[in-house]
């Protein structure tokens, strides 16, 4: 008879302690797991580089503001990778000095041909750097480092294709300047990017001109915006260079930098047009 009350007391004790245990239990806390951040979008048509916020802002701006944004980006890239630009400046300075030493006793040029003859060494330099300029410009547009050796590496197929494309495009510009034919306002933006296409893809001159036309035909205003900005930059460079007068090295340094800045911006325009075509497909 004594065992039964003991069992009852144990059950009663368990009932009394149950609420206390429940009261001491902590409420469950929900742990929120942070999702991993998505990697930056990489655009294969833009050199495989991560797209910067400035790229998308170019598309939302007008013709002139978009061109100014492109020039701003390229200026930053020249500062990050200035060695090829410095080599180009030194090369043109040497050639300009040779022109001055050779023609300093010649009379003042009276015709366009006289001016061409007085800049013979600089014109030779333009032929020497015909492939180097678009190669360096594409590296600036792609935001990638490039060595001086790679910039000035000679590739016969690309070089002569760029040369032929340049000659053909000049002929087209001359013919289109005649009234009642294809307006010059169309042909310039159509074919101005041919050298960048050839330097980038290694295609022939005709195909390079064809690709340039295809990319630019629906974006002539945007291309003209960059061309107009390039003209303003080079005009400002000439005005600033005029202050230094006969200090040839300074004059050439200013004008050459303006040219490099301009071709880099045109290469960035070429990349931008590639992206527009890829998105429309």
ROBAZA-163393 format. One record per residue (C-alpha): y, x, z; residue in one letter. Coordinates in steps of 0.5 Angstrom, whole numbers, plus 500, padded with zeros to 3 digits. Each point is the difference from the previous one (the first is absolute). Layout:
N
YXZA
...
//
This chain:
281
500500500X
505506501X
499503493X
503493497X
507501503X
501507498X
499498493X
505495500X
505505503X
499505494X
501495495X
506497504X
503507500X
498501493X
504494498X
506502504X
501507497X
499498493X
507497500X
503507503X
496504494X
503495495X
507501503X
499508499X
498500493X
506502495X
502496494X
498503494X
505504496X
500500492X
501506497X
503500494X
498506495X
505503495X
498500493X
501506497X
506501496X
499500492X
501507496X
506500496X
499497493X
499506495X
502499493X
496504495X
506499495X
504503504X
497507501X
495497505X
506500506X
501495505X
505495498X
507501504X
504494502X
506503495X
495498494X
500493501X
507500502X
501502492X
497494498X
504496504X
507503498X
504499493X
500505495X
506505503X
497499507X
493501498X
502507496X
504502506X
494499504X
496504495X
505506500X
500500508X
492501500X
500505495X
506504504X
496500506X
493503496X
504505497X
502502507X
493500502X
498504494X
506504498X
496507497X
499497493X
507498500X
503507502X
496503495X
502496494X
508501503X
499507500X
496500493X
506496497X
505505503X
497506497X
500497493X
507497501X
503507502X
496503494X
504495496X
507502503X
498507499X
498499493X
505496497X
506501505X
504503494X
499495495X
505495498X
501493504X
495495497X
503495495X
494497498X
493497503X
496505497X
505506503X
498497507X
493500498X
500507498X
504502506X
495497505X
494503496X
497503506X
500494504X
497496494X
494505500X
500498508X
499493498X
494501496X
497505505X
501495505X
498494496X
493499504X
503502507X
505495501X
496494499X
494503504X
505501506X
503494499X
493496501X
499504506X
506498503X
499493498X
493500503X
502503506X
496506500X
501507501X
499505494X
500507499X
505504495X
494502496X
497493499X
507498498X
500506495X
493500498X
500499492X
495495497X
501501492X
498492499X
505497505X
505505498X
500499492X
499492501X
506500504X
504504495X
497495494X
502494504X
507503502X
501501493X
497493498X
504497505X
507503498X
499498493X
498493502X
507500504X
504502494X
497495495X
501494505X
507502501X
501498493X
503492500X
495495499X
494504502X
496500506X
506500505X
501507504X
500496506X
493498500X
497507497X
503504505X
496497506X
494499496X
499507498X
504504506X
493501504X
496503495X
500507503X
498497507X
494496497X
498507496X
500504506X
497495504X
494498496X
499506494X
501495495X
502501493X
508499498X
499493496X
496498506X
505502505X
505496496X
496494500X
498500507X
508501502X
502494496X
494496503X
502502507X
508499499X
500494495X
501495505X
504504505X
506503495X
505498505X
497504506X
499506495X
507500498X
502499507X
497507502X
503503493X
507498502X
499503507X
497506497X
507500495X
504499506X
497506504X
500505495X
507498498X
502501508X
496507499X
505502494X
506498504X
498504506X
498506496X
506500496X
504502507X
496506500X
502502493X
497507498X
496500506X
494499495X
494501505X
503494504X
502496494X
493500498X
497499507X
504494500X
498497494X
493502500X
499497507X
503493497X
495501494X
494501504X
502494505X
501496494X
493501497X
497499506X
503493501X
497499493X
493502502X
501495506X
502495495X
494501496X
495499506X
504494502X
498497493X
493502501X
500496506X
503494497X
495500494X
494501505X
502494504X
501495494X
493502498X
//
